[in-house]
Amino acid sequence: MTPEEKLKELGLSLPNVPVPVANYLPAVRAGNLVFISGQSCVDDGKLLYTGKVGGELTLEEGYDAAKQAAINCLAILKKELGELSRVKRIVKLFGLVNSAPGFNQQPRVINGASDLLVEVFGEKGRHARSAVGTSELPFDIPVEVEMIVEVE
């Protein structure tokens, strides 16, 4: 089953690639690595959530936001590669969580992205990862996720 077929089986579709909000590229390829710029929970140009996880947002909403950010990363990756079956391995995921004071469950939030990648790519989706809390993110987004992907 291709990654695109797996996404469809999960009831998910890849959105249009989000437009960068500043002077950067959504993806840069260097040799057999693709670096995906930080993405949030935008769907069709609209933020699904805003606010701090553990404050305005629940852990579950943060998880969903991280999942949507990963979906956006995959949309960028598909545009870059043409097809997701060219992914050899998800190498690294870096996640930032806009955290309310005292909130310390960042790894559980970023699992929204990690779990999706493993569901879509199986063992190729297992990756190194950082999940970091921060006091603010641009536009009051709850999460930002970036990826490094090895491709064929």
N, C-alpha and C positions, 0 to 999 in steps of 0.2 A: 504494500500500500504506500503510495507517495505521501509526502507531508501534506500536500494540498488535499488529497483524499481523506487523510486523517483529520484535518481541520474541518472538512465538510461533515465527516462522521460525528464530530464533536459539536456540530451545529454552529460553527464559526466560519466567518468569511473575512478575508483580508480587506481592509478599507483602502481608500486612496492614500497615497503617501502624504503624511502631514507636511505642510509647508513650514520650512524653518522660520523661526521667529527672530533670527539675527543673521549675522554674516558667517555662515558655516554650511557645510554640505551634510545631507542626511547620512551619507555613507562614503567611506574612502577605502579603496582596495589597495593593498600593498602586498604584492606577491600573491600568496595563497591565503592571505588574511583579509577579512572585511571588518572594518571598524564602524559600528553603527552609533551615530550620535544619540545623546540622551533623549528619550521619548517619555511622554506622559500619557494620561488617560484621555486623550482626544479621540473623538469619534465623529467623523464628518465635520470637522472643524469646530466642534463644541466640546468643552471640558465636561466629562461625566461627573467629576467630583472636584471640589475645592476644599481647602482647609487642612487642619492638622489631624493626623491619625492619633487616636487616644484623646482627642478633644471633640471637634465637630464631627469627626468620622470614626466609625467603629473599626476594629481590626478587620472584620469581614469586608467592609467597604474599601479599606486600604488594600486588601488582598485582590479584590476585583479591579482596583485601579492599576495595580502592578501587572495583572493579567492583561489588561487592555494595553498597557505600555509595551508589553512583550509582543502583542499582536501587531502593534504599530512597527516595532522593530522587524518583525517578519515581513510586513508589507514592504518595507524599505529593502530588505534582503532579497525578496522576490523580484522587485524592480531591478535591482543591481545584477542578479544572476539569471533571471528569466524563469527559473524553476528552482524550488526549494530542495529538490533531490540532489542538487549539486553541493549541498552542505555535507562536509566530511565530519565536522564536529562543532558543537557550540563550545568554545574554549573558555570564555570568561563572561560573567554577568556582573555588572556593578549596579547596585540599587541604592538610591537615596530616599529616605522617608522623612517627610515634613512632620516632625513629631511634637506632640504636646509635652509640656514639662512632666517628667516622671515616666513617660512612655518608653518602654524598653523591649518591645516585641518586634523590632525591625526585621529580624530574620523570618518571622512568621508572615509579615506583610509581603516581603519579596518572594516568598514561596509562591505567590500568585503567578509570578513570571516563571520561576524555576519549574513548578509543577506542569505548567503548560508546555514548556520546552521538552520535558521528558515525555509527556503524553504524545506530542507531535513527532519527535525524533527518536524516541526510545533511548537506547544507550548512547547514541550520538548526541543526545540532548543533555546528558549529564555534564556539568561544567564546574569550573572553579568559580567562586563568588565572594562578593563583599556586600554586606547589607548595613548601611550606615544611617544613623539618625542625624538630622539637622534641624535647626530652629526655624529656618525659612527656605522656601524654594520659589523660583520665579512664578509670578501670577498666582501665587497661593496654591500651586499644584500639590497634591498629596504625595506623589512619588515621581521619581525620574529613574529610568532604566536605560543602561547602555550595554552593548554586547560586542564581543570580539568573536568572529566566526571563522573557522578554517574551511576552505572550499576546495573542490577539485578543479 
